[in-house]
Amino acid sequence: MRKGKKQLRGRSAKREGGETAGIAGPELAAGGLVWDAASGQVRRLAVIRRRQYDDWTLPKGRQEPGEKLDRTAVREVSEELGGAIQVKLGSFAGKTRYTKKGRPKEVSFWHMHLAGTHTFTPNPEVKEVRWVTPGEAIQLLSHDSERRLVREVGADTSLPP
């Protein structure tokens, strides 16, 4: 082991951001519930249609080594909604957990607010973005865990637009 490097041992070793590292641990990812609401308008949420899976999902992606999860969320949202998008990171929204290819996956989501306008151009990962109400998102999203998250937080009118 090189000087200055921490040795990681199983579940007790901590990753930056307080997450547990280890072979048996879940794959970590992060994303955003990206809200767009002009003054006096209904809040709308971004959902994406991925090319690889042809499904509707919330924007999210894998954590890079050494990256804190809230930074992962902002980076992934920016990449999937188009690199020029500006978002303001809000409060923590919740987590989803599921199994992918036999391995547990845990996705942490933050509320984000669109700053300015957004024009989407299809990219290699995402072929479409829709801005929908929470109710519409629940109907459109392909995965139960994301529908549950939107159902839990989408009806909270105390959240800022």
Secondary structure, DSSP 8 states (H G I E B T S, - for coil): --TT-----GGG-B-TTS-B-STTS-EEEEEEEEEE--TTS--EEEEEEETTT--EE-SEEE--TT--HHHHHHHHHHHHH-TT--EEEEEEEEEEEEEETTEEEEEEEEEEEE-S-------SSEEEEEEE-HHHHHHH-S-HHHHHHHHHHHT-TTS--
